[in-house]
C-alpha cells in the first residue's frame, strides 16, 4: 500500500510539473526521466488491461503506428474500447505524456466512445493529431509604435490545443498578408520548428490588418491589427497646396494664406515637431533685393497654414522653406497688387464678355524683334489670345494659350512672359502687365476651384457638373435601338433629345429582345455603340495612325458625315456627366485615344512629343533621326507623300529643301500634317459634341493624360500579372537588386500610380484585353548606364530603363517623380 501511495505521489508531482512548466528544457528533462525510470511500470500496468494484444508494448514507444496497424480489426476494437474507459484513460495519460501529447477531456472521451470505431479516430485520440483549424498561436511583436520604412519583425509561435508545439508539416500551406485597403504586402518568412519569424516593411501609414492562415484557415486570434506611424517631415515630399506654375496674386496689406501639407519621405501626411521659427518666407523683388516676410503659423487637419500681410506691391520671387530647406514647390512668383489694381482686376473678371488689353510683342522665343509688334490680348475663361489687326478692322490671331496649368505667365516690370509646355514663349511689353497676369490667375482658379492634384480636380469637375445640371432630374427616359444597326438606330433615337433629356437616365431596350433595363442594358448599349464608332475593327470614323501596329492608339479619320463626330462627342459628354453622379452610373469609353487627339480636345497645340506616343515607328525611323543627325544629304523637301499623292507642308514646299537651319520647322510642320491637318473639322465637331454637356472651361483644367483617365478609366492592374509577363535586359548583381526594389515599390502602388507607370512606359494607361500577357511588345525592364537619376522610358518598345540607386527610398522617390511629372513625352535631345 505504501509503495502504491509513493508511486501516486511521484506521478502526481510529475504531472503537475509537466502541466505547469513553461520551460521546454524542464519538460524535456522530465520526459527523459520518465522514460528511463518509470516506463517499465507503466508498460506493465497498461499490458494488464490489454492482455489480448499479441505484441510487446515496449516497442509501442518507438514504432507505435506500425504496431497498431499489425493488429486485427477485433484487436483494434478492443484496444479502442479499453482506451475509451475512464480507468484506462487515467493510466494511459502519463504514458502518452512521455510522447508530449495530451489526452482530451473526460467529457470529450465519453462523446468519442459513442462514435463508430475506425483507425483514424483512435490514432487522433492516442497521438492528439489535431487539425490546423485547432492550432493556437502566440504572437510576439518585435516593435512598439512602429514607423513606416523600417524593417520590422514579429514571431508567431504555433501551439496545439494542449499547449505543446505544433510543427508545420510539408503539406501545410501558410499564408501571411499585411493589408491596408488595396495594398497587400507579402512579407519574408523564416520557419524554425513551431515558430515563424516574419520580416516586412510598409511605406503607407495607417492601421494594417495582419492575416495569418494555415491551409486557407485563420489561426486563432488572426487577423491582428497594428497601426504604423509616418516618419518625420521630408522636404522632397512635402508640398504647398498650390500650383507653383501659376503666379500667385494677393492685395497689399490683405491677408495672404499658404497651406502646407507636411509629408514624410513616403508621401504620408505627418506632423512637424519644430518651432514656428523653422518656417521662413523669403521675397526677392525685380532688383534682386531680398527680405523675410513675417507670418503666423497655425496647425489643423494635418495642414500647416502660414498667414501674412504683404506691405509692398509689385512682383516678387518667393521661396518658402523649412529648417532652411525649400519645399518641392516652394518657389513661385507672387504678384502683390495695390488696391486700385485689385479693384480693376475684380471688375474686369466679372464681365461676361472677353477682357482686352493693349501691348507690344518684343520677343518671340529667344529672338528679339527689331521692331515690336502692336497687339491686343483677349482674355476669357477659356483662353488667352494674342491678336493683331489688319487694316484696323480684321483681327488676325497670332498665338493662343489655354487657361490651364500648362500655361505659365512670368511677371516683370511692365512686362510679362507667356510660356506653354511646348516651350513656345512670347514676351509682351504693356502697362497692363499686372492686370493680365492677375486676370489669368483669377480665371485659372475659377476653372479649377483651386484644386491641384488629379483627384482634387476630378472632384471639383464632378461637383461643378452636378451643380450645373441640378435643375434637371435623373429620371428614366426610354429608347429602343436595333442591335444589328446600332449606330443609325441610336442616332435616330437620340436625334431630338434636348439637353434635359441627355441628362436623364437612359433606359435602353433592344428591338426584338425582352428585358428590363436596371443599368445593365444601358452599359451594354453604350459599350456596343462606342465599339462601332471608335473601334477601327468596326468603324471607319476612327483608326490607328499606324494600322499595322495594333497597340497604337485611336485617332479620328477624315470621314464624313461630320454629324457622326458631334454625336460621338455627345456620347463622351454623357459618360462624363454620368460619372459625376457617382460610381453606380459611371460609363467609360472602352477605347484609348491618341495623346494628340486629347490635346486637341483641350485646345492645346500638337507637338513633337505627341508623335512618340501616337506614331512610334515614324518617330523612331524619321523624326528622331532628323533631329539628332546631320541631314543635308537626305534630299528632303517640305512635302510629304501619302498614297502616291504629294502634299506641300508649306506653299510650294516640294521645291524647298530641308537643311540644318530649318529642320526644326520641318519637324513641326510634319507633326501638324500627320496629326491634325486632315481631321481638323472632325475634331471641331467632336469638341462641339462634348461641350454640349461639358463646358470647355471645366475640361481645360486637365492635361491630356488626366483627360484619358477621366474618359476611358484605368485598367485593373496586377503586379503578379506583370511579374509573369515581362522581360529583363540586364544581369548584374546591382541590376538584380534594383529589380527587387522595383517589385517592392510596385506592391505598395495605388491603382492611379499603376496607371501613371503604364502611361509613362507604354503611352497608354489601359492594358489590352488579357492584361500584360497581351501587351505587344512585352513590358521590358532594362538596366540604364546611369546612377541616382530619374528612370526613362521608350514607349514604342514598352521599355522602362532603371538606373542604379543607393537605396530603396531613393529609387521610390525617383520613380514616383518620373511617372507623375514625366508623362508629357520626351524631347528630341
URRA-V801310 format. One record per pair of residues at least 12 apart in sequence whose C-alpha atoms are under 6 Angstrom apart, sorted by the first residue. I is the first residue (numbers start at 1). J is the second residue. D is the distance in Angstrom with one decimal. If there is no record, write none. Layout:
I_J_D / I_J_D
This chain:
31_98_5.2 / 84_113_5.9 / 135_159_5.8 / 135_160_5.1 / 136_158_5.9 / 136_159_4.9 / 136_160_5.8 / 136_220_5.3 / 137_157_5.5 / 137_158_4.7 / 137_159_5.7 / 137_220_6.0 / 138_156_5.8 / 138_157_5.0 / 139_155_5.7 / 139_156_4.6 / 140_154_5.7 / 140_155_5.1 / 141_154_4.3 / 142_154_5.1 / 146_228_5.2 / 147_228_5.3 / 147_229_4.7 / 147_230_5.8 / 148_202_5.4 / 148_203_5.1 / 148_230_5.6 / 149_201_5.8 / 149_202_5.8 / 149_203_5.4 / 150_201_5.8 / 151_200_5.7 / 151_201_4.9 / 152_199_5.8 / 152_200_5.5 / 153_198_5.3 / 153_199_4.5 / 154_198_5.4 / 155_196_5.6 / 155_197_4.6 / 156_195_5.5 / 156_196_5.1 / 157_194_5.9 / 157_195_4.4 / 158_194_5.4 / 165_194_5.9 / 166_194_5.5 / 167_193_5.7 / 167_194_4.5 / 172_215_5.9 / 173_214_5.5 / 173_215_4.9 / 174_213_5.7 / 174_214_4.5 / 175_212_5.9 / 175_213_5.1 / 176_211_5.6 / 176_212_4.6 / 177_210_5.9 / 177_211_5.2 / 178_209_5.7 / 178_210_4.6 / 179_208_5.4 / 179_209_5.1 / 180_208_5.0 / 183_748_5.6 / 187_199_5.8 / 187_200_4.8 / 203_266_5.9 / 205_228_5.1 / 205_229_5.3 / 205_230_5.4 / 206_227_5.4 / 206_228_5.4 / 207_226_5.5 / 207_227_4.1 / 208_225_5.7 / 208_226_5.4 / 209_224_5.8 / 209_225_4.7 / 210_223_5.4 / 210_224_4.9 / 210_225_6.0 / 211_223_4.5 / 230_268_6.0 / 230_270_5.9 / 231_264_5.3 / 232_264_5.5 / 233_262_5.8 / 233_263_5.3 / 233_264_4.6 / 234_263_6.0 / 234_264_4.7 / 234_265_5.1 / 235_327_5.4 / 236_328_5.4 / 237_263_5.7 / 237_265_5.9 / 237_267_5.8 / 238_261_5.8 / 238_262_4.7 / 238_263_4.6 / 239_260_5.9 / 239_261_5.5 / 240_259_5.8 / 240_260_4.4 / 241_259_5.5 / 241_260_5.9 / 244_329_5.9 / 244_332_5.2 / 245_408_5.9 / 246_408_6.0 / 247_333_5.0 / 247_334_5.7 / 248_334_4.7 / 249_334_5.8 / 249_335_4.8 / 249_336_5.9 / 250_336_5.1 / 251_336_5.3 / 251_337_4.7 / 251_338_5.9 / 252_310_5.4 / 252_311_5.5 / 252_313_5.8 / 252_336_5.8 / 252_337_6.0 / 252_338_5.5 / 253_309_4.9 / 253_310_5.4 / 253_311_5.4 / 254_309_5.3 / 255_308_5.8 / 255_309_5.0 / 256_307_5.6 / 256_308_5.3 / 256_309_5.9 / 257_306_5.7 / 257_307_4.4 / 258_305_5.7 / 258_306_5.2 / 259_304_5.8 / 259_305_4.6 / 260_303_5.7 / 260_304_5.0 / 261_303_5.0 / 278_322_5.4 / 278_323_4.8 / 279_321_5.7 / 279_322_4.5 / 280_320_5.7 / 280_321_5.2 / 281_293_5.4 / 281_319_5.9 / 281_320_4.6 / 282_318_5.7 / 282_319_5.1 / 283_316_5.9 / 283_317_5.8 / 283_318_4.8 / 284_316_5.3 / 284_317_5.1 / 285_316_4.7 / 295_307_5.3 / 295_308_4.5 / 313_336_4.6 / 313_337_5.4 / 313_338_5.7 / 314_335_5.8 / 314_336_5.1 / 315_334_5.7 / 315_335_4.4 / 316_333_5.8 / 316_334_5.1 / 317_332_5.9 / 317_333_4.8 / 318_331_5.5 / 318_332_5.4 / 319_331_4.7 / 354_379_5.5 / 354_380_5.0 / 355_378_5.7 / 355_379_5.1 / 356_377_5.4 / 356_378_4.8 / 357_376_5.5 / 357_377_5.1 / 358_376_4.4 / 359_375_5.5 / 359_376_5.8 / 359_429_5.7 / 359_430_4.5 / 360_372_5.8 / 360_373_5.2 / 360_374_4.5 / 360_375_5.5 / 360_428_5.5 / 360_429_5.2 / 361_373_5.1 / 361_427_5.9 / 361_428_4.6 / 362_427_5.7 / 362_428_5.9 / 363_426_5.9 / 363_427_4.9 / 364_426_4.8 / 365_425_4.9 / 375_387_5.6 / 375_388_4.7 / 381_443_5.4 / 382_403_5.6 / 382_697_5.2 / 383_401_5.6 / 383_402_4.4 / 383_403_5.0 / 384_400_5.8 / 384_401_5.1 / 385_399_5.8 / 385_400_4.5 / 386_398_5.6 / 386_399_5.1 / 403_444_5.7 / 404_700_5.9 / 404_701_5.3 / 406_420_5.4 / 406_421_5.4 / 407_419_5.7 / 407_420_4.4 / 414_430_5.4 / 414_431_5.2 / 414_433_5.3 / 415_428_5.7 / 415_429_4.5 / 415_430_5.8 / 415_433_5.4 / 416_428_5.5 / 416_433_5.9 / 447_697_6.0 / 447_698_5.9 / 448_701_5.8 / 462_580_4.3 / 472_500_5.8 / 474_504_4.3 / 474_505_5.5 / 475_504_5.4 / 475_505_5.7 / 476_504_5.9 / 476_505_4.6 / 476_506_5.8 / 476_507_6.0 / 477_506_5.2 / 477_507_5.7 / 478_507_4.6 / 478_508_6.0 / 479_508_5.2 / 480_508_5.9 / 480_509_4.9 / 480_510_5.7 / 481_510_5.2 / 481_511_5.9 / 482_510_5.7 / 482_511_5.4 / 508_521_5.9 / 508_522_5.4 / 541_557_5.4 / 541_559_5.8 / 542_555_5.5 / 542_556_4.3 / 542_557_5.2 / 543_555_5.5 / 553_592_5.8 / 553_593_5.3 / 553_594_5.0 / 554_593_4.6 / 554_594_5.5 / 555_594_5.8 / 558_678_5.9 / 558_679_5.2 / 565_685_5.7 / 565_686_4.8 / 566_685_4.8 / 566_686_4.6 / 566_689_4.4 / 569_686_4.5 / 569_689_4.1 / 569_690_4.5 / 570_689_4.4 / 570_690_5.0 / 573_690_4.6 / 573_693_5.5 / 573_694_5.9 / 575_587_5.0 / 588_711_6.0 / 588_712_5.0 / 588_713_5.9 / 589_712_4.8 / 594_614_5.7 / 595_610_5.9 / 596_610_5.6 / 598_704_5.2 / 599_704_5.4 / 601_687_5.9 / 602_700_5.6 / 609_825_5.0 / 609_826_5.6 / 613_763_5.5 / 616_796_5.1 / 632_659_5.2 / 636_657_5.8 / 636_658_5.3 / 637_654_5.4 / 637_656_5.4 / 637_657_4.3 / 637_658_5.3 / 638_653_4.4 / 638_654_5.5 / 638_656_5.9 / 639_653_5.4 / 639_654_5.0 / 714_766_5.4 / 715_766_5.0 / 722_772_5.9 / 725_772_5.9 / 725_773_5.4 / 726_778_5.7 / 726_779_4.8 / 726_780_5.7 / 727_780_4.9 / 728_780_6.0 / 728_781_5.0 / 728_782_5.9 / 729_782_4.6 / 730_783_5.4 / 741_808_5.8 / 756_819_5.6 / 757_819_5.4 / 760_819_5.6 / 760_823_5.2 / 761_793_5.3 / 761_795_5.3 / 761_798_5.5 / 761_800_5.8 / 762_795_4.4 / 762_798_4.7 / 763_795_5.6 / 779_798_5.3 / 780_799_4.6 / 780_800_6.0 / 781_800_5.0 / 782_801_4.7 / 783_801_5.7 / 783_802_5.3 / 784_801_5.4 / 784_802_5.3 / 784_803_4.6 / 786_803_5.1 / 787_803_5.1 / 787_804_4.7 / 787_805_6.0 / 788_804_6.0 / 788_805_5.0 / 790_814_5.0 / 790_818_5.9
